[in-house]
């Protein structure tokens, strides 16, 4: 059991194929996990349900990247009707904020316009990028489809940046609609040995003129999605 974590410790853990989790948000401790199987999503061939694909193209929310990392992780850690407990405790929160500051952890945010004409965080996701591997950590919605839309935008970005692996750690019913599948832990560890050494730019700095709308259209229109 651990009570403190450094960015270096967490990065080394992910390079070995293991990841940290706490028993609850209130816990002072966390541990590292190595499950027998790992959940994965296809970056290039993400399955997007027909209704969701239409919604994504309508851009009901303003989508941003790395504009509110702390807000996203805090929203993911909050309890709600659909989330009675979470595994994100203070040590994990703090080390991921540090990893964000070092350019490894990233967030995708969806913003909704309120009746007062202001913006409110509707939902989003965050994760860790090492080379050509993106390890999804958590996603959350407070408005309809916000986390789902954030996931499609994430995959579009990973596809454009030529990432190879999108790890979800586990499979669950929510991710089944996107085509989540299991791989053996040993196969995952073998795959990341090379993929984590690949140079990929999550921020797409070489595509400075590319906005989220154009990125989504290019991704959805490329003809390879289910």
C-alpha positions as CSV (number, residue, x, y, z in Angstrom):
1,X,0.0,0.0,0.0
2,X,1.2,3.5,-0.8
3,X,0.4,6.9,0.6
4,X,2.5,9.0,-1.7
5,X,3.4,8.9,-5.4
6,X,5.8,10.7,-7.6
7,X,5.4,11.3,-11.3
8,X,8.5,9.1,-11.9
9,X,7.0,6.2,-9.9
10,X,3.7,6.4,-11.8
11,X,5.3,6.6,-15.2
12,X,7.5,3.6,-14.4
13,X,4.4,1.7,-13.3
14,X,2.6,2.4,-16.5
15,X,5.6,1.4,-18.6
16,X,5.5,-2.0,-16.8
17,X,1.8,-2.3,-17.6
18,X,0.4,-1.7,-14.1
19,X,-1.7,1.2,-12.7
20,X,-2.7,2.8,-9.4
21,X,-6.1,2.7,-7.8
22,X,-7.5,3.5,-4.4
23,X,-10.3,1.7,-2.7
24,X,-12.3,4.9,-2.4
25,X,-11.9,8.7,-2.7
26,X,-11.6,8.9,1.1
27,X,-8.8,6.4,1.4
28,X,-5.3,7.6,2.3
29,X,-3.8,4.7,0.5
30,X,-3.6,3.3,-3.0
31,X,-2.0,0.2,-4.6
32,X,-0.9,-0.9,-8.1
33,X,-2.9,-3.4,-10.1
34,X,-2.0,-5.9,-12.8
35,X,-5.3,-7.6,-14.0
36,X,-5.3,-10.8,-16.1
37,X,-7.0,-9.0,-19.0
38,X,-6.9,-5.4,-20.2
39,X,-9.7,-3.5,-21.8
40,X,-8.9,-1.9,-25.1
41,X,-10.6,0.3,-27.6
42,X,-9.8,0.5,-31.3
43,X,-8.5,4.0,-32.1
44,X,-9.1,3.8,-35.9
45,X,-12.2,1.6,-35.8
46,X,-14.1,2.9,-32.8
47,X,-17.7,1.8,-33.0
48,X,-19.8,5.0,-32.7
49,X,-23.6,4.3,-32.5
50,X,-25.6,6.0,-35.2
51,X,-27.4,8.4,-32.9
52,X,-24.2,9.4,-31.2
53,X,-22.4,10.0,-34.4
54,X,-25.1,12.4,-35.5
55,X,-24.9,14.1,-32.1
56,X,-21.2,14.4,-32.2
57,X,-21.4,16.1,-35.6
58,X,-23.9,18.6,-34.3
59,X,-21.3,19.8,-31.7
60,X,-23.8,20.4,-28.8
61,X,-20.9,21.3,-26.6
62,X,-17.7,23.3,-27.0
63,X,-14.8,20.8,-26.8
64,X,-11.4,21.7,-25.5
65,X,-8.2,20.0,-24.6
66,X,-6.2,20.6,-21.4
67,X,-8.1,23.7,-20.5
68,X,-9.5,22.4,-17.2
69,X,-7.5,19.3,-16.1
70,X,-8.1,19.8,-12.4
71,X,-11.8,20.4,-12.9
72,X,-12.1,17.2,-14.9
73,X,-10.3,15.0,-12.4
74,X,-12.3,16.6,-9.5
75,X,-15.5,16.0,-11.4
76,X,-14.5,12.4,-12.0
77,X,-13.8,12.0,-8.3
78,X,-17.2,13.4,-7.2
79,X,-19.9,11.1,-6.1
80,X,-23.2,11.2,-8.0
81,X,-26.4,9.2,-8.6
82,X,-24.6,7.2,-11.3
83,X,-21.3,7.0,-9.4
84,X,-21.7,6.2,-5.7
85,X,-17.9,5.7,-5.2
86,X,-14.7,6.4,-7.0
87,X,-11.1,5.2,-6.8
88,X,-9.5,8.7,-7.2
89,X,-8.2,9.7,-3.8
90,X,-6.0,12.7,-2.9
91,X,-2.6,11.1,-3.6
92,X,-3.7,9.9,-7.1
93,X,-5.3,13.3,-7.8
94,X,-2.2,15.2,-6.9
95,X,0.2,13.0,-8.8
96,X,-1.9,13.2,-12.0
97,X,-2.0,17.0,-11.7
98,X,1.8,16.9,-11.5
99,X,1.9,14.6,-14.5
100,X,-0.3,17.0,-16.4
101,X,2.1,19.8,-15.6
102,X,4.9,17.7,-17.0
103,X,3.0,17.1,-20.3
104,X,2.0,13.4,-19.7
105,X,-1.6,13.6,-18.5
106,X,-4.3,15.2,-20.6
107,X,-7.9,16.0,-20.4
108,X,-10.7,16.5,-23.0
109,X,-13.5,18.8,-21.8
110,X,-17.1,19.4,-23.0
111,X,-18.6,22.8,-22.1
112,X,-22.3,23.6,-22.0
113,X,-23.8,27.1,-22.2
114,X,-26.0,27.9,-19.3
115,X,-29.2,29.9,-19.3
116,X,-27.2,32.9,-18.0
117,X,-25.0,32.7,-21.1
118,X,-22.0,31.4,-19.2
119,X,-20.1,28.1,-19.7
120,X,-20.3,25.1,-17.4
121,X,-18.2,21.9,-17.5
122,X,-20.6,19.3,-18.9
123,X,-18.2,16.4,-18.7
124,X,-15.0,15.0,-20.0
125,X,-12.2,12.5,-19.5
126,X,-8.6,12.4,-18.6
127,X,-5.7,9.9,-19.1
128,X,-2.0,9.4,-19.5
129,X,0.0,9.5,-22.7
130,X,3.3,7.8,-23.0
131,X,4.7,7.5,-26.6
132,X,2.0,5.9,-28.7
133,X,-0.1,4.6,-25.8
134,X,-2.9,6.5,-24.2
135,X,-4.1,5.1,-20.9
136,X,-7.7,6.2,-20.2
137,X,-8.2,6.9,-16.5
138,X,-11.8,8.1,-16.0
139,X,-14.6,9.8,-17.8
140,X,-17.7,11.6,-16.5
141,X,-20.9,13.3,-17.7
142,X,-23.1,15.9,-16.0
143,X,-24.9,16.7,-19.2
144,X,-26.3,14.2,-21.7
145,X,-23.6,12.4,-23.8
146,X,-20.8,14.7,-22.6
147,X,-18.4,11.9,-21.8
148,X,-19.3,9.9,-24.9
149,X,-18.6,13.0,-27.1
150,X,-15.3,13.6,-25.3
151,X,-14.3,10.0,-26.0
152,X,-15.0,10.3,-29.7
153,X,-12.9,13.5,-29.8
154,X,-10.2,11.7,-27.9
155,X,-10.1,8.9,-30.5
156,X,-10.1,11.4,-33.3
157,X,-7.0,13.1,-31.8
158,X,-5.2,9.8,-31.1
159,X,-5.9,8.7,-34.7
160,X,-4.6,11.9,-36.1
161,X,-1.5,11.7,-33.9
162,X,-0.9,8.1,-34.9
163,X,-1.3,6.6,-31.4
164,X,-1.3,2.8,-31.4
165,X,-3.0,1.8,-28.2
166,X,-6.0,3.1,-26.2
167,X,-6.1,1.3,-22.9
168,X,-9.2,1.3,-20.7
169,X,-7.8,-0.9,-18.0
170,X,-11.1,-2.8,-17.7
171,X,-14.1,-3.5,-19.8
172,X,-17.5,-2.4,-18.7
173,X,-21.1,-2.2,-20.0
174,X,-20.7,1.6,-20.8
175,X,-17.8,0.9,-23.1
176,X,-19.4,-2.0,-24.9
177,X,-21.2,0.3,-27.2
178,X,-17.8,1.5,-28.5
179,X,-16.5,-2.0,-29.1
180,X,-14.3,-2.5,-26.1
181,X,-12.5,-5.8,-26.0
182,X,-10.0,-7.7,-23.8
183,X,-6.4,-8.6,-24.4
184,X,-4.3,-10.8,-22.2
185,X,-2.1,-8.8,-19.8
186,X,1.0,-10.5,-21.2
187,X,0.1,-9.4,-24.7
188,X,-0.6,-5.8,-23.5
189,X,2.8,-5.6,-21.8
190,X,4.5,-6.9,-25.0
191,X,2.7,-4.4,-27.2
192,X,3.5,-1.3,-25.0
193,X,7.2,-2.1,-25.0
194,X,7.5,-0.8,-28.5
195,X,4.4,1.5,-28.7
196,X,5.6,3.6,-25.7
197,X,8.8,4.4,-27.5
198,X,6.9,5.9,-30.5
199,X,6.9,9.7,-30.8
200,X,3.3,10.9,-30.9
201,X,2.1,14.5,-30.3
202,X,-1.2,14.5,-28.4
203,X,-1.5,18.2,-28.8
204,X,-1.2,18.0,-32.6
205,X,1.2,20.9,-32.8
206,X,2.0,20.2,-36.4
207,X,-1.7,20.8,-37.2
208,X,-2.1,24.3,-35.7
209,X,-5.0,25.2,-38.1
210,X,-7.0,22.1,-37.3
211,X,-10.0,22.8,-35.0
212,X,-12.2,20.2,-33.2
213,X,-15.0,20.4,-35.8
214,X,-12.6,19.7,-38.7
215,X,-10.8,16.9,-36.7
216,X,-14.1,15.1,-36.0
217,X,-15.3,15.4,-39.6
218,X,-12.0,14.0,-40.9
219,X,-12.2,11.2,-38.4
220,X,-15.8,10.2,-38.9
221,X,-15.7,10.7,-42.6
222,X,-12.6,8.5,-43.3
223,X,-14.8,5.5,-44.0
224,X,-13.2,3.0,-41.6
225,X,-15.6,3.4,-38.7
226,X,-18.2,0.8,-37.8
